[in-house]
Amino acid sequence: MDVYISSLIWFNITRYIIGW
């Protein structure tokens, strides 16, 4: 579960950096 949450947070950060 912790890994799932971490992946979601990382995905949001990456999306923010890319600028989707």
mmCIF entry with sequence, helices, sheets and N, C-alpha, C, O atoms, coordinates in Angstrom:
data_MODEL
# 
_entry.id   MODEL 
# 
_entity.id                         1 
_entity.type                       polymer 
_entity.pdbx_number_of_molecules   1 
# 
_entity_poly.entity_id                      1 
_entity_poly.type                           'polypeptide(L)' 
_entity_poly.nstd_linkage                   no 
_entity_poly.nstd_monomer                   no 
_entity_poly.pdbx_seq_one_letter_code       MDVYISSLIWFNITRYIIGW 
_entity_poly.pdbx_seq_one_letter_code_can   MDVYISSLIWFNITRYIIGW 
_entity_poly.pdbx_strand_id                 A 
# 
loop_
_entity_poly_seq.entity_id 
_entity_poly_seq.num 
_entity_poly_seq.mon_id 
_entity_poly_seq.hetero 
1 1  MET n 
1 2  ASP n 
1 3  VAL n 
1 4  TYR n 
1 5  ILE n 
1 6  SER n 
1 7  SER n 
1 8  LEU n 
1 9  ILE n 
1 10 TRP n 
1 11 PHE n 
1 12 ASN n 
1 13 ILE n 
1 14 THR n 
1 15 ARG n 
1 16 TYR n 
1 17 ILE n 
1 18 ILE n 
1 19 GLY n 
1 20 TRP n 
# 
_struct_asym.id          A 
_struct_asym.entity_id   1 
# 
_struct_conf.conf_type_id            HELX_P 
_struct_conf.id                      HELX_P1 
_struct_conf.pdbx_PDB_helix_id       AA1 
_struct_conf.beg_label_comp_id       ASP 
_struct_conf.beg_label_asym_id       A 
_struct_conf.beg_label_seq_id        2 
_struct_conf.pdbx_beg_PDB_ins_code   ? 
_struct_conf.end_label_comp_id       ILE 
_struct_conf.end_label_asym_id       A 
_struct_conf.end_label_seq_id        18 
_struct_conf.pdbx_end_PDB_ins_code   ? 
_struct_conf.beg_auth_comp_id        ASP 
_struct_conf.beg_auth_asym_id        A 
_struct_conf.beg_auth_seq_id         2 
_struct_conf.end_auth_comp_id        ILE 
_struct_conf.end_auth_asym_id        A 
_struct_conf.end_auth_seq_id         18 
_struct_conf.pdbx_PDB_helix_class    1 
_struct_conf.details                 ? 
_struct_conf.pdbx_PDB_helix_length   17 
# 
_struct_conf_type.id          HELX_P 
_struct_conf_type.criteria    ? 
_struct_conf_type.reference   ? 
# 
loop_
_atom_site.group_PDB 
_atom_site.id 
_atom_site.type_symbol 
_atom_site.label_atom_id 
_atom_site.label_alt_id 
_atom_site.label_comp_id 
_atom_site.label_asym_id 
_atom_site.label_entity_id 
_atom_site.label_seq_id 
_atom_site.pdbx_PDB_ins_code 
_atom_site.Cartn_x 
_atom_site.Cartn_y 
_atom_site.Cartn_z 
_atom_site.occupancy 
_atom_site.B_iso_or_equiv 
_atom_site.pdbx_formal_charge 
_atom_site.auth_seq_id 
_atom_site.auth_comp_id 
_atom_site.auth_asym_id 
_atom_site.auth_atom_id 
_atom_site.pdbx_PDB_model_num 
ATOM 1  N N  . MET A 1 1  ? 0.848  -1.199 0.000   1.00 0.00 ? 1  MET A N  1 
ATOM 2  C CA . MET A 1 1  ? 0.000  0.000  0.000   1.00 0.00 ? 1  MET A CA 1 
ATOM 3  C C  . MET A 1 1  ? 0.879  1.243  0.000   1.00 0.00 ? 1  MET A C  1 
ATOM 4  O O  . MET A 1 1  ? 0.592  2.221  -0.690  1.00 0.00 ? 1  MET A O  1 
ATOM 5  N N  . ASP A 1 2  ? 1.946  1.194  0.777   1.00 0.00 ? 2  ASP A N  1 
ATOM 6  C CA . ASP A 1 2  ? 2.832  2.362  0.866   1.00 0.00 ? 2  ASP A CA 1 
ATOM 7  C C  . ASP A 1 2  ? 3.495  2.630  -0.482  1.00 0.00 ? 2  ASP A C  1 
ATOM 8  O O  . ASP A 1 2  ? 3.675  3.781  -0.882  1.00 0.00 ? 2  ASP A O  1 
ATOM 9  N N  . VAL A 1 3  ? 3.853  1.551  -1.175  1.00 0.00 ? 3  VAL A N  1 
ATOM 10 C CA . VAL A 1 3  ? 4.480  1.701  -2.485  1.00 0.00 ? 3  VAL A CA 1 
ATOM 11 C C  . VAL A 1 3  ? 3.479  2.294  -3.475  1.00 0.00 ? 3  VAL A C  1 
ATOM 12 O O  . VAL A 1 3  ? 3.846  3.098  -4.332  1.00 0.00 ? 3  VAL A O  1 
ATOM 13 N N  . TYR A 1 4  ? 2.220  1.893  -3.352  1.00 0.00 ? 4  TYR A N  1 
ATOM 14 C CA . TYR A 1 4  ? 1.172  2.415  -4.238  1.00 0.00 ? 4  TYR A CA 1 
ATOM 15 C C  . TYR A 1 4  ? 1.017  3.927  -4.065  1.00 0.00 ? 4  TYR A C  1 
ATOM 16 O O  . TYR A 1 4  ? 0.917  4.668  -5.042  1.00 0.00 ? 4  TYR A O  1 
ATOM 17 N N  . ILE A 1 5  ? 0.998  4.364  -2.821  1.00 0.00 ? 5  ILE A N  1 
ATOM 18 C CA . ILE A 1 5  ? 0.876  5.795  -2.541  1.00 0.00 ? 5  ILE A CA 1 
ATOM 19 C C  . ILE A 1 5  ? 2.110  6.545  -3.033  1.00 0.00 ? 5  ILE A C  1 
ATOM 20 O O  . ILE A 1 5  ? 1.997  7.629  -3.604  1.00 0.00 ? 5  ILE A O  1 
ATOM 21 N N  . SER A 1 6  ? 3.276  5.972  -2.814  1.00 0.00 ? 6  SER A N  1 
ATOM 22 C CA . SER A 1 6  ? 4.522  6.619  -3.246  1.00 0.00 ? 6  SER A CA 1 
ATOM 23 C C  . SER A 1 6  ? 4.556  6.757  -4.762  1.00 0.00 ? 6  SER A C  1 
ATOM 24 O O  . SER A 1 6  ? 5.007  7.777  -5.284  1.00 0.00 ? 6  SER A O  1 
ATOM 25 N N  . SER A 1 7  ? 4.079  5.730  -5.475  1.00 0.00 ? 7  SER A N  1 
ATOM 26 C CA . SER A 1 7  ? 4.078  5.784  -6.936  1.00 0.00 ? 7  SER A CA 1 
ATOM 27 C C  . SER A 1 7  ? 3.122  6.869  -7.418  1.00 0.00 ? 7  SER A C  1 
ATOM 28 O O  . SER A 1 7  ? 3.412  7.560  -8.395  1.00 0.00 ? 7  SER A O  1 
ATOM 29 N N  . LEU A 1 8  ? 1.986  7.025  -6.743  1.00 0.00 ? 8  LEU A N  1 
ATOM 30 C CA . LEU A 1 8  ? 1.035  8.063  -7.133  1.00 0.00 ? 8  LEU A CA 1 
ATOM 31 C C  . LEU A 1 8  ? 1.642  9.448  -6.933  1.00 0.00 ? 8  LEU A C  1 
ATOM 32 O O  . LEU A 1 8  ? 1.503  10.325 -7.786  1.00 0.00 ? 8  LEU A O  1 
ATOM 33 N N  . ILE A 1 9  ? 2.315  9.637  -5.800  1.00 0.00 ? 9  ILE A N  1 
ATOM 34 C CA . ILE A 1 9  ? 2.946  10.926 -5.520  1.00 0.00 ? 9  ILE A CA 1 
ATOM 35 C C  . ILE A 1 9  ? 4.032  11.217 -6.545  1.00 0.00 ? 9  ILE A C  1 
ATOM 36 O O  . ILE A 1 9  ? 4.125  12.335 -7.052  1.00 0.00 ? 9  ILE A O  1 
ATOM 37 N N  . TRP A 1 10 ? 4.858  10.215 -6.856  1.00 0.00 ? 10 TRP A N  1 
ATOM 38 C CA . TRP A 1 10 ? 5.930  10.403 -7.831  1.00 0.00 ? 10 TRP A CA 1 
ATOM 39 C C  . TRP A 1 10 ? 5.355  10.706 -9.208  1.00 0.00 ? 10 TRP A C  1 
ATOM 40 O O  . TRP A 1 10 ? 5.903  11.522 -9.949  1.00 0.00 ? 10 TRP A O  1 
ATOM 41 N N  . PHE A 1 11 ? 4.238  10.041 -9.553  1.00 0.00 ? 11 PHE A N  1 
ATOM 42 C CA . PHE A 1 11 ? 3.601  10.279 -10.840 1.00 0.00 ? 11 PHE A CA 1 
ATOM 43 C C  . PHE A 1 11 ? 3.100  11.718 -10.932 1.00 0.00 ? 11 PHE A C  1 
ATOM 44 O O  . PHE A 1 11 ? 3.247  12.367 -11.967 1.00 0.00 ? 11 PHE A O  1 
ATOM 45 N N  . ASN A 1 12 ? 2.515  12.208 -9.857  1.00 0.00 ? 12 ASN A N  1 
ATOM 46 C CA . ASN A 1 12 ? 2.024  13.590 -9.838  1.00 0.00 ? 12 ASN A CA 1 
ATOM 47 C C  . ASN A 1 12 ? 3.168  14.577 -9.974  1.00 0.00 ? 12 ASN A C  1 
ATOM 48 O O  . ASN A 1 12 ? 3.041  15.574 -10.683 1.00 0.00 ? 12 ASN A O  1 
ATOM 49 N N  . ILE A 1 13 ? 4.291  14.315 -9.302  1.00 0.00 ? 13 ILE A N  1 
ATOM 50 C CA . ILE A 1 13 ? 5.451  15.197 -9.385  1.00 0.00 ? 13 ILE A CA 1 
ATOM 51 C C  . ILE A 1 13 ? 6.008  15.193 -10.804 1.00 0.00 ? 13 ILE A C  1 
ATOM 52 O O  . ILE A 1 13 ? 6.321  16.245 -11.361 1.00 0.00 ? 13 ILE A O  1 
ATOM 53 N N  . THR A 1 14 ? 6.130  13.999 -11.383 1.00 0.00 ? 14 THR A N  1 
ATOM 54 C CA . THR A 1 14 ? 6.661  13.890 -12.748 1.00 0.00 ? 14 THR A CA 1 
ATOM 55 C C  . THR A 1 14 ? 5.745  14.597 -13.737 1.00 0.00 ? 14 THR A C  1 
ATOM 56 O O  . THR A 1 14 ? 6.221  15.301 -14.628 1.00 0.00 ? 14 THR A O  1 
ATOM 57 N N  . ARG A 1 15 ? 4.435  14.418 -13.589 1.00 0.00 ? 15 ARG A N  1 
ATOM 58 C CA . ARG A 1 15 ? 3.475  15.063 -14.479 1.00 0.00 ? 15 ARG A CA 1 
ATOM 59 C C  . ARG A 1 15 ? 3.572  16.581 -14.340 1.00 0.00 ? 15 ARG A C  1 
ATOM 60 O O  . ARG A 1 15 ? 3.462  17.308 -15.327 1.00 0.00 ? 15 ARG A O  1 
ATOM 61 N N  . TYR A 1 16 ? 3.777  17.056 -13.111 1.00 0.00 ? 16 TYR A N  1 
ATOM 62 C CA . TYR A 1 16 ? 3.895  18.489 -12.877 1.00 0.00 ? 16 TYR A CA 1 
ATOM 63 C C  . TYR A 1 16 ? 5.151  19.050 -13.549 1.00 0.00 ? 16 TYR A C  1 
ATOM 64 O O  . TYR A 1 16 ? 5.128  20.143 -14.115 1.00 0.00 ? 16 TYR A O  1 
ATOM 65 N N  . ILE A 1 17 ? 6.254  18.280 -13.480 1.00 0.00 ? 17 ILE A N  1 
ATOM 66 C CA . ILE A 1 17 ? 7.513  18.724 -14.087 1.00 0.00 ? 17 ILE A CA 1 
ATOM 67 C C  . ILE A 1 17 ? 7.402  18.723 -15.613 1.00 0.00 ? 17 ILE A C  1 
ATOM 68 O O  . ILE A 1 17 ? 7.855  19.652 -16.281 1.00 0.00 ? 17 ILE A O  1 
ATOM 69 N N  . ILE A 1 18 ? 6.793  17.668 -16.151 1.00 0.00 ? 18 ILE A N  1 
ATOM 70 C CA . ILE A 1 18 ? 6.651  17.584 -17.612 1.00 0.00 ? 18 ILE A CA 1 
ATOM 71 C C  . ILE A 1 18 ? 5.706  18.675 -18.104 1.00 0.00 ? 18 ILE A C  1 
ATOM 72 O O  . ILE A 1 18 ? 5.911  19.260 -19.168 1.00 0.00 ? 18 ILE A O  1 
ATOM 73 N N  . GLY A 1 19 ? 4.674  18.936 -17.320 1.00 0.00 ? 19 GLY A N  1 
ATOM 74 C CA . GLY A 1 19 ? 3.736  19.995 -17.679 1.00 0.00 ? 19 GLY A CA 1 
ATOM 75 C C  . GLY A 1 19 ? 2.546  19.484 -18.472 1.00 0.00 ? 19 GLY A C  1 
ATOM 76 O O  . GLY A 1 19 ? 2.076  20.149 -19.396 1.00 0.00 ? 19 GLY A O  1 
ATOM 77 N N  . TRP A 1 20 ? 2.046  18.272 -18.101 1.00 0.00 ? 20 TRP A N  1 
ATOM 78 C CA . TRP A 1 20 ? 0.864  17.748 -18.775 1.00 0.00 ? 20 TRP A CA 1 
ATOM 79 C C  . TRP A 1 20 ? -0.346 18.558 -18.367 1.00 0.00 ? 20 TRP A C  1 
ATOM 80 O O  . TRP A 1 20 ? -1.455 18.282 -18.823 1.00 0.00 ? 20 TRP A O  1 
# 
